[in-house]
Amino acid sequence: MLKEYRKTATIKAEQFDGSAKMARKYGGKINPEYCIFAGEPRFVLPTKEGGMKFDTGDWIATGIDGEHWAISDSIFRRTYEEVDGND
């Protein structure tokens, strides 16, 4: 039987500003296969499942074990809401 579930853990996240400095903060690197797309560098974020492409405007999430992954802005805004009391 199909059941419905809700996530119970919170995450930390910040919206990627497109800078190499911010990409490096999360271990991201410029993707050599797609160095420039629409005038902006393309980045790859190391994740538990392998490299994940991310772009300016995507959100970089940090999970409960310190792992990182990217979430597109449209999915992030439909899936998450800010928790009061964030630093």
C-alpha positions as MATLAB code, in Angstrom:
seq = 'MLKEYRKTATIKAEQFDGSAKMARKYGGKINPEYCIFAGEPRFVLPTKEGGMKFDTGDWIATGIDGEHWAISDSIFRRTYEEVDGND';
ca = [
       0.000    0.000    0.000;
       1.324    3.435   -0.972;
       1.700    5.752    2.033;
       2.608    9.416    2.341;
       5.689   10.562    4.311;
       7.046   13.922    5.481;
      10.710   14.702    6.084;
      11.439   15.419    9.729;
      15.045   16.655    9.584;
      16.001   20.239    8.861;
      18.795   21.306    6.525;
      21.044   24.321    6.226;
      21.083   25.931    2.766;
      22.257   29.010    0.935;
      21.594   30.174   -2.597;
      24.602   29.865   -4.895;
      25.798   33.277   -6.090;
      27.788   31.956   -9.070;
      31.204   32.782   -7.623;
      34.160   30.418   -7.662;
      34.791   31.406   -4.025;
      31.396   30.120   -2.921;
      31.748   26.975   -5.058;
      35.084   26.216   -3.341;
      33.437   26.675    0.074;
      31.451   23.487   -0.657;
      34.189   21.641   -2.545;
      32.712   22.560   -5.937;
      34.847   22.836   -9.054;
      34.355   24.230  -12.532;
      33.013   21.482  -14.779;
      35.626   20.987  -17.544;
      33.025   19.499  -19.925;
      30.796   22.596  -19.770;
      33.196   25.362  -18.758;
      31.010   28.223  -19.935;
      27.238   28.176  -20.440;
      25.382   31.389  -21.257;
      28.444   33.388  -20.205;
      28.714   31.761  -16.769;
      30.976   28.951  -15.564;
      29.327   25.602  -14.838;
      30.189   23.928  -11.550;
      30.206   20.374  -10.186;
      29.564   19.611   -6.522;
      30.993   16.398   -5.039;
      28.179   14.394   -3.405;
      27.839   10.907   -1.914;
      26.390    9.774   -5.261;
      29.068   11.431   -7.434;
      29.458   14.810   -9.149;
      26.322   16.973   -9.346;
      26.063   19.980  -11.673;
      24.884   23.212  -10.092;
      24.349   26.719  -11.399;
      23.866   30.264  -10.180;
      20.568   30.483   -8.317;
      20.551   26.838   -7.209;
      20.609   26.139   -3.477;
      23.436   24.242   -1.817;
      22.031   22.180    1.032;
      23.932   20.699    3.948;
      22.432   17.616    5.583;
      22.596   16.239    9.094;
      25.871   14.407    8.381;
      27.542   17.461    6.788;
      26.952   16.209    3.240;
      26.135   18.719    0.477;
      23.865   18.589   -2.564;
      22.335   21.091   -4.972;
      18.625   21.857   -5.317;
      17.175   23.928   -8.164;
      15.577   27.185   -7.018;
      12.085   26.204   -8.197;
      12.140   22.861   -6.345;
      13.709   24.411   -3.241;
      10.990   27.065   -2.980;
       8.215   24.461   -3.377;
       9.764   22.007   -0.901;
      11.350   24.014    1.923;
      10.365   26.907    4.158;
      12.657   28.924    6.394;
      12.709   27.986   10.079;
      12.510   30.867   12.580;
      15.672   31.415   14.602;
      18.237   30.715   11.831;
      21.648   32.287   12.404;
];
